């Protein structure tokens, strides 16, 4: 028995468990959109984070404090600290008495004591944001995830077909238990030329220059070195192109040093975390993704929603977002020459840029809307445990 509420009873109570409800990042943004978007008469949403929130997270603006729970994990926790945090989560589950515990990638280890609790057992959902084959998770975390999936989880959520197929292959979970809900993105205003000009002025980009941007964490899986390689190739054959890499991470300092050593004369800019992403996109002519792996591709979707044509490596779930030749262009992973050629062609052809950008914007609005994502989760939460999961994409 799960204690699932009967029709007409109180709202379905959901407890999300994640590392931190930060103001950036794919997992926190999904949870924030659900807190805001789910029907409050049907659902009562609680959030439990391993780490404490930061001031800039503004958790109080989206969630009542009595529905927000923190476990106090700091830094890189020891085994003893992990066990203590897991015990605290078990107590939160007993106190909140959720109908559904929704676990997000990287945090499943916290839930093991709670899954073994002798008290009233909720329904378990594990949301897997990255493929188990991607190298994004440790072998220990993957082992725990398999344990929870096989013992207690009645539902598995993925955002792309590629991740779903890898979960089936590596965990043995039946494909019928997997629900695919593509991440949704809020509608953006049409291209704002004034905002784009203001962004360029703040960052010293000439109004007449072509601008190629990328947005994402500066980590090896995003392959930012390939972005710099492509920038060198394109800029060497162009007099007025600027490349902007927006993001932060462990690779930033090394990339900045590399940029200083290149003869690009300020035409490659590494701007760090960008608070005005819509402004950067409005200033841009092409979005370039050079990742070695993408479980979904939030930044690509954001560029599409802004009407910016995309050139990307065909990895992970990217081809589920970008239709080659229709909403953007795809190239093989690590193919510097092809990426440079495709970027150069787009910069030279404003008509094709407009065609691809408009098609990408329509695809983002039709297939990846925020409303569609929230509805997919609402249907999943309201479904009886015995019901068969469906692909919320359709």
MIVEX-767766 format. One line per field, with one value per residue (C-alpha): residue in one letter; chain; x, y, z. Coordinates in Angstrom, 1 decimal. Each point is the difference from the previous one (the first is absolute). Layout:
N
residuo (A/...)
cadena (A/...)
x (X/...)
y (Y/...)
z (Z/...)
//
This chain:
394
residuo (X/X/X/X/X/X/X/X/X/X/X/X/X/X/X/X/X/X/X/X/X/X/X/X/X/X/X/X/X/X/X/X/X/X/X/X/X/X/X/X/X/X/X/X/X/X/X/X/X/X/X/X/X/X/X/X/X/X/X/X/X/X/X/X/X/X/X/X/X/X/X/X/X/X/X/X/X/X/X/X/X/X/X/X/X/X/X/X/X/X/X/X/X/X/X/X/X/X/X/X/X/X/X/X/X/X/X/X/X/X/X/X/X/X/X/X/X/X/X/X/X/X/X/X/X/X/X/X/X/X/X/X/X/X/X/X/X/X/X/X/X/X/X/X/X/X/X/X/X/X/X/X/X/X/X/X/X/X/X/X/X/X/X/X/X/X/X/X/X/X/X/X/X/X/X/X/X/X/X/X/X/X/X/X/X/X/X/X/X/X/X/X/X/X/X/X/X/X/X/X/X/X/X/X/X/X/X/X/X/X/X/X/X/X/X/X/X/X/X/X/X/X/X/X/X/X/X/X/X/X/X/X/X/X/X/X/X/X/X/X/X/X/X/X/X/X/X/X/X/X/X/X/X/X/X/X/X/X/X/X/X/X/X/X/X/X/X/X/X/X/X/X/X/X/X/X/X/X/X/X/X/X/X/X/X/X/X/X/X/X/X/X/X/X/X/X/X/X/X/X/X/X/X/X/X/X/X/X/X/X/X/X/X/X/X/X/X/X/X/X/X/X/X/X/X/X/X/X/X/X/X/X/X/X/X/X/X/X/X/X/X/X/X/X/X/X/X/X/X/X/X/X/X/X/X/X/X/X/X/X/X/X/X/X/X/X/X/X/X/X/X/X/X/X/X/X/X/X/X/X/X/X/X/X/X/X/X/X/X/X/X/X/X/X)
cadena (A/A/A/A/A/A/A/A/A/A/A/A/A/A/A/A/A/A/A/A/A/A/A/A/A/A/A/A/A/A/A/A/A/A/A/A/A/A/A/A/A/A/A/A/A/A/A/A/A/A/A/A/A/A/A/A/A/A/A/A/A/A/A/A/A/A/A/A/A/A/A/A/A/A/A/A/A/A/A/A/A/A/A/A/A/A/A/A/A/A/A/A/A/A/A/A/A/A/A/A/A/A/A/A/A/A/A/A/A/A/A/A/A/A/A/A/A/A/A/A/A/A/A/A/A/A/A/A/A/A/A/A/A/A/A/A/A/A/A/A/A/A/A/A/A/A/A/A/A/A/A/A/A/A/A/A/A/A/A/A/A/A/A/A/A/A/A/A/A/A/A/A/A/A/A/A/A/A/A/A/A/A/A/A/A/A/A/A/A/A/A/A/A/A/A/A/A/A/A/A/A/A/A/A/A/A/A/A/A/A/A/A/A/A/A/A/A/A/A/A/A/A/A/A/A/A/A/A/A/A/A/A/A/A/A/A/A/A/A/A/A/A/A/A/A/A/A/A/A/A/A/A/A/A/A/A/A/A/A/A/A/A/A/A/A/A/A/A/A/A/A/A/A/A/A/A/A/A/A/A/A/A/A/A/A/A/A/A/A/A/A/A/A/A/A/A/A/A/A/A/A/A/A/A/A/A/A/A/A/A/A/A/A/A/A/A/A/A/A/A/A/A/A/A/A/A/A/A/A/A/A/A/A/A/A/A/A/A/A/A/A/A/A/A/A/A/A/A/A/A/A/A/A/A/A/A/A/A/A/A/A/A/A/A/A/A/A/A/A/A/A/A/A/A/A/A/A/A/A/A/A/A/A/A/A/A/A/A/A/A/A/A/A/A)
x (0.0/1.2/-2.6/-0.7/-2.9/-3.5/-1.9/-1.3/2.5/2.8/2.4/2.6/3.1/3.3/3.5/2.8/3.5/3.0/3.4/-0.9/-2.9/2.4/-1.0/1.8/0.5/-2.4/-1.2/-0.7/-1.8/-2.3/-0.9/-0.6/-2.3/-2.0/-0.3/-1.4/-2.0/-1.7/-3.7/0.1/-3.4/1.1/3.6/1.9/3.7/2.8/3.7/2.9/3.6/3.2/1.8/-1.2/-1.3/1.9/-1.5/-0.2/-2.1/-3.0/-1.7/-2.5/-1.4/-1.1/-0.6/-1.5/2.7/-2.0/0.2/3.8/2.3/3.9/2.3/3.1/2.5/3.2/2.9/0.9/-1.6/1.7/-1.7/-1.1/-1.5/-1.8/-1.6/-1.1/-1.5/-1.8/-1.4/-1.2/-1.8/-1.7/-1.3/-1.2/-1.9/-1.7/-0.9/-1.3/-1.7/0.1/-2.0/2.9/3.7/1.6/3.8/2.3/3.3/3.0/-2.0/-1.5/2.5/-1.7/-3.2/1.1/-0.9/-3.3/-0.8/0.6/-2.2/-2.7/-2.4/-2.5/1.7/-0.5/0.2/3.6/1.0/3.6/0.8/3.1/1.4/3.1/0.7/1.6/2.5/1.0/2.6/-1.8/-0.7/2.3/-0.2/-1.1/-2.9/-1.0/0.0/-2.2/-2.3/-0.5/-0.7/-2.8/-1.4/-0.3/-1.3/-2.4/-0.3/-3.3/0.9/3.0/0.1/2.4/0.0/1.2/-0.3/3.8/0.2/-3.0/1.5/3.3/-1.9/-1.7/3.3/2.0/-2.6/-2.3/-3.0/-2.9/-0.6/-3.7/1.0/1.8/-1.9/1.6/-0.8/2.1/1.1/-2.1/1.1/-2.0/-1.1/2.5/-0.8/0.8/3.6/0.7/2.4/0.4/0.9/2.5/1.6/0.2/1.7/2.6/0.7/0.6/2.4/1.8/-1.4/-0.2/-3.6/1.0/1.9/-1.5/-0.3/0.2/-0.8/-0.1/-1.5/0.8/2.2/3.7/0.6/1.6/-3.3/-1.0/3.4/0.6/3.4/-1.7/-2.0/3.3/1.4/-3.0/0.3/3.7/-1.0/-2.9/1.7/3.1/-2.2/-2.2/0.6/-3.0/-1.1/0.0/-0.3/-1.5/0.2/-2.3/0.3/2.1/1.6/3.3/1.3/-0.5/3.4/1.9/-2.2/0.5/3.8/-0.3/-2.1/2.7/2.6/-1.9/0.3/-3.7/0.4/-3.0/-2.3/-0.4/-1.7/-0.5/-2.5/-0.8/-3.5/-2.2/-2.9/-1.6/-0.3/-3.0/2.2/2.9/-2.3/-1.6/3.5/1.0/-0.2/0.9/0.0/2.8/0.0/3.1/-0.9/1.3/-3.3/-3.4/-2.7/-2.5/1.5/-1.6/2.2/-0.7/-3.8/0.4/1.7/-2.7/-2.7/1.8/0.0/3.8/1.2/1.9/3.2/0.7/1.8/-2.3/0.3/-2.4/-3.5/1.1/-1.6/-3.3/0.1/1.7/-1.4/3.0/-0.6/-3.3/0.6/3.8/3.0/1.7/3.6/1.9/1.5/3.5/-0.3/1.6/0.1/-3.7/-1.1/2.1/-1.4/-3.6/0.5/1.6/-2.8/-2.6/1.9/0.1/-3.6/-2.6/-2.9/0.9/0.6/-3.5/-1.6/1.8/-0.6/-3.8/-0.3/1.8/-2.2/-3.1/1.3/0.9/-3.5/-1.9/2.0/1.8/-2.3/0.0/-3.7/0.5/2.7/-2.1/-3.0/2.2/1.1/-3.6/-1.2/2.9/-0.7/-3.8/0.4/-0.7/3.0/-1.4/-0.5/2.5/2.3/-0.4/2.3/-1.0/1.5/-3.0)
y (0.0/3.5/2.1/1.7/2.5/-0.8/2.3/3.0/-0.4/2.6/1.0/-2.5/0.7/-0.1/0.2/0.9/-0.9/1.7/1.4/3.7/2.1/2.4/2.8/-1.7/-3.6/-2.4/-2.0/3.0/1.8/-3.0/-0.1/3.8/-0.2/-2.8/1.8/3.0/-1.8/-2.9/0.5/0.8/-1.4/-3.4/-0.1/1.0/0.3/-0.3/0.3/-1.6/1.0/-1.6/3.4/3.3/2.6/3.2/3.4/0.4/-3.1/2.0/-3.3/2.0/1.6/-3.3/-2.3/0.4/-0.6/-2.8/-1.9/0.4/-2.3/0.0/-2.8/2.1/-1.9/2.1/-0.4/-3.5/-2.1/-2.9/-3.4/0.8/3.4/-1.7/-2.5/2.8/1.9/-3.1/-0.5/3.6/-0.6/-3.1/2.2/2.6/-2.7/-1.2/3.6/1.2/-3.2/0.5/-2.1/0.3/0.4/1.3/-0.5/1.8/-1.1/-0.3/0.0/-3.6/-1.2/2.3/-1.9/-3.5/0.1/1.6/-2.8/-2.5/1.8/-2.2/3.0/0.9/-0.3/2.6/-0.5/0.5/1.7/0.3/2.6/-0.7/3.0/-1.5/-3.4/-2.6/-0.4/3.7/-0.1/2.8/-2.2/-2.1/-3.7/0.0/2.4/-2.1/-3.2/1.7/1.3/-3.5/-1.3/2.6/-0.5/-3.7/0.1/2.9/2.4/-0.4/2.6/1.2/3.4/0.9/3.0/-1.7/-3.3/-0.5/0.2/-2.3/-2.6/0.1/-0.4/-3.1/-1.4/0.6/-0.5/-2.7/2.2/-0.8/2.6/0.1/1.6/2.9/3.2/2.5/3.7/2.4/3.1/3.0/3.6/3.1/2.0/2.8/3.4/0.4/1.0/3.2/2.0/2.7/-2.5/-1.6/3.3/0.8/-3.4/0.7/3.5/-1.4/-2.6/2.0/-1.9/2.3/0.5/-1.2/-3.1/-3.5/-1.7/-3.8/-1.0/-3.1/-0.3/-2.7/-1.3/0.1/-3.7/-2.7/-1.5/3.3/0.0/3.7/-0.5/-1.0/3.3/1.9/-2.2/0.9/3.7/0.0/-1.6/2.4/3.2/-0.7/0.2/2.9/3.6/0.7/-3.1/-0.2/-3.2/0.1/-2.9/0.6/-2.2/-0.9/-3.2/-1.7/0.5/3.8/1.2/-2.3/1.1/3.7/-0.6/-1.8/2.9/2.4/-2.0/0.0/2.7/0.7/3.6/0.1/-1.7/-3.0/1.0/-2.3/2.0/-2.4/-0.6/2.3/1.6/1.3/-3.1/1.4/3.0/-2.1/-2.1/3.2/1.2/-3.3/-1.2/-3.7/-2.3/-2.6/-3.1/-2.1/-2.5/-3.6/-0.9/1.5/-1.7/2.5/3.3/2.9/2.7/-1.2/0.1/3.5/1.1/-1.5/1.6/3.4/-0.7/-0.4/-2.6/-2.8/-1.9/-2.9/-3.3/-2.9/-1.6/-1.4/1.6/2.9/-1.5/-0.2/3.8/1.0/-1.3/0.1/2.5/1.1/1.6/0.0/-2.0/-2.9/-1.3/-3.0/0.3/1.7/0.9/3.4/0.4/-0.8/2.3/2.9/-0.5/-0.1/3.1/1.9/-0.9/1.3/3.2/0.6/-0.8/2.1/-1.6/-3.4/1.3/1.5/-3.2/-2.3/2.4/0.3/-3.8/-0.5/2.5/-1.7/-3.5/1.3/1.5/-3.0/-2.9/1.3/2.5/0.5/-0.7/-3.3/-1.1/0.9/-1.9/-3.0/0.0/0.6/-3.0/-2.1/1.0/-0.6/-3.4/-3.0/-2.1/-2.9/2.0/-0.2/2.9/1.9/2.2/3.5/1.3/-1.1)
z (0.0/-0.8/1.8/-3.3/0.7/-1.3/-2.2/2.0/2.7/0.7/-2.7/-1.1/2.1/-1.9/1.5/-2.5/1.1/-1.6/0.8/0.1/-1.3/-1.7/-2.4/-2.9/-1.3/-1.7/3.0/2.3/-2.9/-0.6/3.7/0.1/-2.9/1.6/3.3/-1.8/-2.7/1.6/0.9/3.7/0.6/-1.3/1.2/3.1/-0.9/2.6/-0.8/1.9/-0.9/1.1/0.1/1.6/-2.4/-0.9/0.3/-3.8/-0.2/1.4/1.1/2.0/-3.1/-1.5/3.0/3.5/2.6/1.7/-3.3/-0.4/1.8/0.1/1.1/0.6/-2.2/-0.4/-2.4/-0.9/2.8/1.6/0.3/3.5/-1.1/-2.9/2.4/2.3/-2.9/-1.2/3.5/0.0/-3.3/1.4/2.9/-2.5/-1.9/3.2/1.1/-3.4/-0.9/-3.7/-2.5/-2.4/0.5/-3.2/0.0/-2.4/-1.6/2.4/3.2/0.0/2.6/2.6/-0.3/0.8/3.7/-0.9/-2.5/2.8/2.5/1.8/0.0/-2.6/-3.4/-2.7/-3.7/-1.3/-3.2/-1.1/-2.6/-2.0/-1.8/-1.5/-1.5/2.2/-2.8/-0.1/2.7/1.9/3.0/2.1/0.0/3.6/-0.7/-3.0/2.2/2.6/-2.8/-1.3/3.5/0.5/-3.5/0.5/3.6/0.4/-2.9/-1.8/-2.6/-1.9/-1.8/-2.8/-2.3/-3.2/-1.9/0.1/3.8/0.3/-2.3/2.0/3.3/-1.3/-1.2/3.2/2.8/-1.3/0.7/-2.3/-2.7/1.0/3.4/-1.7/-0.7/-2.3/0.7/-2.1/1.9/-0.7/-0.4/0.6/-3.0/-0.9/-1.5/-3.7/-0.8/2.0/-2.0/2.6/2.7/-2.3/-0.8/3.8/0.6/-2.7/1.4/3.5/-1.3/-2.7/-3.0/-3.0/-1.4/-3.5/1.2/-0.5/3.4/0.7/3.5/2.2/3.5/2.5/2.8/-0.8/0.6/-2.2/-1.1/-1.6/-1.9/0.1/-1.5/-3.3/0.2/0.2/-2.9/-2.2/1.0/-1.2/-3.3/-0.7/1.2/-2.1/-3.1/1.2/0.8/2.2/1.9/3.9/2.0/3.5/2.5/2.9/3.1/3.0/1.2/0.7/-3.6/0.0/1.2/-2.4/-2.9/0.9/-0.1/-3.3/-1.4/1.1/-2.0/-3.2/-2.7/0.2/1.2/2.3/-2.5/2.3/3.2/3.1/2.1/2.8/1.3/-1.9/2.0/-3.2/-2.2/-2.0/-0.8/-1.1/-2.3/-1.4/-0.8/-1.7/-3.6/0.5/3.0/0.0/2.2/0.1/2.7/0.2/1.8/0.6/2.0/-1.4/-1.0/2.0/-1.5/-3.5/0.7/1.4/-3.2/-2.1/2.1/-0.7/-3.7/-0.3/-2.5/1.5/-1.1/2.3/0.4/-0.5/3.5/2.5/-0.3/-2.3/-3.1/2.0/0.2/-3.2/-3.3/-2.3/-2.8/1.4/3.4/-0.1/-1.3/1.6/-0.2/1.3/3.5/0.0/-3.7/0.1/-3.7/-0.6/2.8/-1.2/-3.6/1.3/2.2/-2.9/-2.4/2.4/0.6/-3.7/-0.7/2.0/-1.8/1.2/3.5/0.0/-1.3/2.5/2.9/-0.7/-0.4/3.3/1.8/-1.3/1.1/3.5/0.4/-1.4/1.4/3.0/1.7/3.8/0.1/-1.7/2.4/3.1/-1.4/-0.6/3.7/1.2/-2.0/1.4/3.6/-0.3/-1.6/2.2/0.7/-2.0/-3.1/-2.9/-0.4/-3.3/-2.1/1.0/-3.2/-1.9)
//
